[in-house]
Amino acid sequence: MRIGHIADGKRRAGALTAAALLLAGTVVGCTKESAGGGSSGGTGGGTAPSAAPSPPAGPDRAPVTTAALPAALTGQKLGWSACKAPVKADGMYAEKPGARWQCATLKAPLDYREPGGETLGIALIRSVAQDPGKRIGSLLFNFGGPGGSGVAALPGGDDIVKKLGRAYDLVSFDPRGVAESSGVVCRDDKAIAASHRVDSTPDSPAEQRAFMAASAAFGADCARRSGKVLPHVGTANTARDMDLMRQVLGDAKLHYLGFSYGTELGGVYAHLFPEKVGRLAMDGVVDPTADLARGTRNQAVGFQRALENYYKSRGIGAAEGTGRTVKLLKRLDARPIPAGDGRTLTEHMARTGIIQALYSEQYWPYLTDALKAAEKGDGSELLALADMYTGRDEKGRYSTQDHAQRAISCADAASRPTAADVTSRHLADFTTASPAFGPYLAWDVAGWCADWPVDGAWEKPPVAAKGAAPILVVGTTGDPATPVEGAKKMADGLGTGVGVLVTSKGENHGSYGFSKCATRLVDDYLLKGAVPRSGTVCSS
């Protein structure tokens, strides 16, 4: 389970992030289930092959030369109509949107190297500007993950973006490989539940072999069921889809608000299309200088910091609080506890529940109750938090967000760390950085893309955007999933005169909708073009 991008949509409670809770994310701002995830369904890109395919390597490398798109795509007319319930979205956000929301499907090339070839459908949702006389254009959203459904998330954040909706057509989408857009599906609900029982902090050679085998099996399952789209779901192709959206929506420039993994997507878009950047804002920012291992370690630091801040809010010292958490996890590793309805709380699911609660300080009271109950032998409350994270509903059905997250992440990440890398290089280092989360995240580095059937595009996402208009970059001091240090690195990476850094003090994954100051700065930038002084700090 990758955390960070992760949250991205589903893991952020409260703001727009409440729209998806906010989706979560896949590393770099994301979720990731090393051994499993999701429910049954189709690929949306045609019938999946019965055997694992051998797709070409690195199809999403940003520097790849792509041919000009045909007029049949750039000039297509979108058939906006009343939305249906987003049936493949995270269960909590599958309600039918209200009457003012419209949905459509954009045709995009399956392979941008062959733009006149086969297409796939990109699901879109919009609400037209409420004040047509002040309309600026379209404002595109990505809520993170990767793997979060923008079609499901945007209507849920309506109250937060109401001000923006006066002057913009608010538009979001399911990125390729996600939900209604040829969504990647790897396993059924029974297999997902079984994957959660795999020991994610293996202590013996036998447990290590079992963990790596389970991780590799996930990729094989994805190849069998969604192999046709796997080579084409990387971030660079989604950025190209966004530029096609810009053209079809009739905008000369792209206006965009991205959260968590959505900041990486925004950075890659700016790199590929610097001259098309309009007003582009990022919140909960991914570190573009980090490869897979470094990005995951960043999350270990971020979640450890959040855990310590949580305990400090309870008047408990960082060392004492961390020790209590590690003691509980070790106890559960040895013997899971009852959690109601015939289920048990394992170490893995307990850690997942804790991670869910650390995404926002609004969850901290629930975490307190859940930890107290678990220490007394009742795992039901921590398991309920874990179910929120994994997208499990009351009927035992799971969201496929983690399937898409892993497919997108592994289409991007070129590095493929091994179990030997974990034991020789990462385990001790990660554990020092975070006694509570480090061991799990160190093994996650090897398990995430183990034997993945598609080569990754890059070690680090390219974000240099020389010549682009100023881009607003907002980092939050207590952000657990995308630590604040990444925001400065993104601002620097975008380039001098392009990246504009704002730091917000808070204990949430992102600031928009949480911090009045940061929300105002983002709104003023998007609505008025007001660019704040780089280095501005928000304290409220």
Secondary structure, DSSP 8 states (H G I E B T S, - for coil): ---SSSBTTEEE-SSHHHHHTEEB----S----TT--------SSS---SS-----S-TT-TT-------HHHHT-----EE----TTS-GGG-S---TT-EEEEEEEESSTTSTTS-EEEEEEEEE--S-GGG--EEEEEE--TTT--HHHHHHHTTTTSTTHHHHEEEEEE--TTBTTBT------HHHHHHHTTS-SS--SHHHHHHHHHHHHHHHHHHHHHHTTTGGG-SHHHHHHHHHHHHHHHT-SSEEEEEETHHHHHHHHHHHH-GGGEEEEEEES---TT--HHHHHHHHHHHHHHHHHHHHHHTT--HHHHHHHHHHHHHHHHHS-EE-STT-EE-HHHHHHHHHHHHTBGGGHHHHHHHHHHHHTT--HHHHHHHHHHHTB-TTS-B-SHHHHHHHHHHHHB-----HHHIIIIIHHHHHHH-TTTHHHHHHHHHHTTTT-SS--SBSS-----TT---EEEEEETT-SSS-THHHHHHHHHH-TTTEEEEEE--SBS--TTT-HHHHHHHHHHHHH-----TTEEE--
